[in-house]
Amino acid sequence: MNLNQLETLLTISKTMSFRKAGELLNLTQPAVSAQIKSLEDEFSVTLVDRNQPVTLTDSGRVFLEHAELILRTVDDLKQRLADLQQTPQGHIHIGTTTSIAMQILPRVLFYFQDSFPKIKTTIHSMTSSQIMAAVENGNVDLGITYLPDKNPALETSTLYYDTFQLIVSPRHPLAKFSHLTLDKLRNIPFIMLSPETAGRRFVDQLFKDLDITPNIVMELSSSEEVKRMVELNLGAAIISKMSASNELRLGTLKVLNVTELDITHPVGVVYKSGRYLSSAMQQFLRDLKGMPETQFLGSE
C-alpha cells in the first residue's frame, strides 16, 4: 500500500468514475484500475463496485475513513516539518560545568528562549571530562566547557577565553599580598577541584612543571563548593576567574596575582562530529557562535 493508492481511492469516491479520477490525477484509466486492484488484492476485499455509476462497497467505505485519516496525518506531518524549518523547535540537552551554568548560561538562555520559545533546553551540570564523554556517547546534544585538545570525534568552537586565578579569604595570611609566585605556595593548605576537571588538570600540570607538591586538604567537584570553603578560610584555591567574579565584587574573596597562572584557556561549545543537527540545535549554535565575547564576560 502507498499514498498514491489512497489518493486514487479518495478521488474515485468523489468522482464516481475511474476515467474522471484518472483525469484529475493525471493517470490513465488502466493505471487507476491497477492501483485499486492492488489494494483489493493486498487486503483481500472488494473496495469498489465497478457497475455504473461507480460506488464504494461497505469495505470500501470503511477503508476510505482510514485512508482519509492517513492522508490527513501525512499532510499534518508535512506542515509540521515545514514549520520546523521556519520556526525552530525541539529539545536540546546541554552539558556544562556548574560555574558556567551559573555565570554564563542565564544571560545566553534568557535571550535565546525569549527569541525561540518553542525550543526547550535542559542543563546537565558535569565536570569537563564527563561533558566530553556525554557528548561522544550522545547523552547530551551539546557541551559548553573548557575546550580539550583536538579530537576528531568532536566539533568545537571557541566562545571566549578565561584564566585561572588564586583566591583566598580576606582573612587569609596571604591576603595582604597582591602578587605571588607559585613557588611561595608550597606549604599553604589548598582546596582543589576534583582531578577530572579541566581546572585541576591545568593546576596539576603547573605544580608538576615546577616540581611542587601542593598541600591538598580538600577536593571538591565544583567551583561553587570550592568558593564556599575558601570563604570560610579553610584554604586557598585556584579556580576560574569567571566563576569568582561575583564574590570578588562583594569582597568575600580576594584574588592574588600569580605570574604562572597568566595563561588563557578557550571556553567553547562542543558537539559530536557528523551527528544530525536538529533545527533547534542549528539555531542555538548559530546564536551562540554569533554572540560577542562581551556577552559572556559582561557583568551579572
Secondary structure as GFF3:
##gff-version 3
##sequence-region A 1 300
A	DSSP	alpha_helix	3	15	.	.	.	ID=ss1
A	DSSP	alpha_helix	18	25	.	.	.	ID=ss2
A	DSSP	alpha_helix	29	43	.	.	.	ID=ss3
A	DSSP	beta_strand	48	49	.	.	.	ID=ss4
A	DSSP	beta_strand	55	56	.	.	.	ID=ss5
A	DSSP	alpha_helix	58	86	.	.	.	ID=ss6
A	DSSP	beta_strand	90	96	.	.	.	ID=ss7
A	DSSP	alpha_helix	98	103	.	.	.	ID=ss8
A	DSSP	alpha_helix	105	115	.	.	.	ID=ss9
A	DSSP	beta_strand	119	125	.	.	.	ID=ss10
A	DSSP	alpha_helix	128	137	.	.	.	ID=ss11
A	DSSP	beta_strand	142	146	.	.	.	ID=ss12
A	DSSP	beta_strand	154	162	.	.	.	ID=ss13
A	DSSP	beta_strand	164	168	.	.	.	ID=ss14
A	DSSP	three_ten_helix	173	176	.	.	.	ID=ss15
A	DSSP	beta_strand	179	180	.	.	.	ID=ss16
A	DSSP	three_ten_helix	182	185	.	.	.	ID=ss17
A	DSSP	beta_strand	189	193	.	.	.	ID=ss18
A	DSSP	alpha_helix	198	209	.	.	.	ID=ss19
A	DSSP	beta_strand	215	220	.	.	.	ID=ss20
A	DSSP	alpha_helix	223	231	.	.	.	ID=ss21
A	DSSP	beta_strand	237	240	.	.	.	ID=ss22
A	DSSP	three_ten_helix	242	244	.	.	.	ID=ss23
A	DSSP	alpha_helix	245	250	.	.	.	ID=ss24
A	DSSP	beta_strand	254	258	.	.	.	ID=ss25
A	DSSP	three_ten_helix	259	261	.	.	.	ID=ss26
A	DSSP	beta_strand	265	272	.	.	.	ID=ss27
A	DSSP	alpha_helix	279	290	.	.	.	ID=ss28
A	DSSP	alpha_helix	293	297	.	.	.	ID=ss29
###
